[in-house]
Amino acid sequence: MGRMFGTDGVRGIANKELTASLAYNLGKAGAYVLTNGTHKPKILVGMDTRVSGHMLESALVAGILSVGAEAVCLGVVPTPAIAHLTRKYGADAGVVISASHNPVEYNGIKFFDGQGYKLSDELEDKIQMLIESNFEGVPCPIGEGIGRRIIEEGTALKDYINYAVSTVDTDLKGMKIALDCANGAAYKAAVEGFKELGAEIYPINNKPNGININKKCGSTHPEDLMKFVVDNGCDLGLAFDGDADRCLAVDEKGNLVNGDFIMAICGKHMKEQGKLDRNTVVVTVMSNMGLFIAMDKEEIDLVKTKVGDRYVLEEMLKEGYKIGGEQSGHIIFLEHNTTGDGLVTALQLSAIVKKSGEKLSELTSIMRELPQVLVNAKIPNDKKKIYIEDKEIAEEIEKIEEKMNGKGRVLIRPSGTEPLVRVMLEGEDQEEIDVIAHNLAKLIEEKAAIPLK
């Protein structure tokens, strides 16, 4: 059997790949591994608005209870709420049933440890090994040893909203803000949080019916929000994904403001406030070169990691950095939460707009996004390292980067699943980098086609 856990928990089409029996097994194994035989451990369970959530929750909870743990069901709450409340309530672990930004037919199960952090690969492997060993050595309590299910809907969400609101030090009175809730877990949390701070809010896609989550809305489809902000004269718009752990913005002119821009604005603000520990923002290799140029001007250091918010967090914890994230709007404010938090990101950005007295479009002028071209080079799986190993390709990449003179770059990423490498170029001239990227991809394909001697 291959690895069950992906970059963000176990995910698949609900009732086909992610079945009720797999959810039961994950609940049972996860509860056992994460609670270390604690007497009557407590595990928080939250979910997004998908129709398959109830089926998977019932099975997952049954698994948790079967090893004598207590399952505290919080209903529909954002993923970051579970990370925060696990710590606040002193729970032993937390679980979220969500497939984040994926379409409705998908669902997922991801765990947090007692400190509110996503699990290490080692812990995930332990959970999988336990399932594969058919729960060898796992006790099966009876009578009073069986766990109880407790329902805590309402109070938990309120506690999370109060915490998110407490992360900003200004009200938002006088601001007109559009919120695209993606018909997902932000539909109450975002609306109530912004109301509490006195903003005049215009919510859209905040009527989940179980099947409309992420459907042509939210952070993966911000087109409607971009139009809505302009049509309604809003100061800005904010778009969440299905489980509200990411957030993108739209300025008053209807332009999309991605995670790179948000990190640039927040990083600069934190530096001015003396809160940017070690004067550093953590980003992934996919962040636009424009962000590097902008932060260089502000004398802020950037540290790069592999793609994935878990790698960003790892680096932040290791070195004591306070802000990091991805272009997709997954932004971690470590002072406030242990995972990407869409509501906290939305509130932080709105508070900076309010306090600065500037429009969001003026704040985004800190950075100019460099044009980007992505070309796929189709090559056999066993040749995916050719761009490192072949001298001619390596020299060509070096030549291109010299020509760009710090105003662009080449990034090559082998696909994890398909027989191809992705050739990405950034530079100042769209047409020029388009030609260079296609030529480089062609060279990689040609060299990969030459049989080994």
Helices and strands as residue ranges (DSSP letters): E 10-13, H 20-35, E 42-47, H 53-66, E 70-76, H 79-88, E 93-97, E 106-113, H 121-132, G 143-145, E 149-151, H 155-165, E 176-180, H 186-196, E 200-204, G 218-220, H 223-231, E 236-240, E 247-250, E 256-257, H 259-272, G 277-279, E 280-284, H 289-297, E 301-305, H 309-319, E 323-325, E 331-333, H 342-356, H 360-363, G 364-366, E 372-378, G 381-383, H 386-389, H 391-404, E 409-414, E 420-426, H 430-449
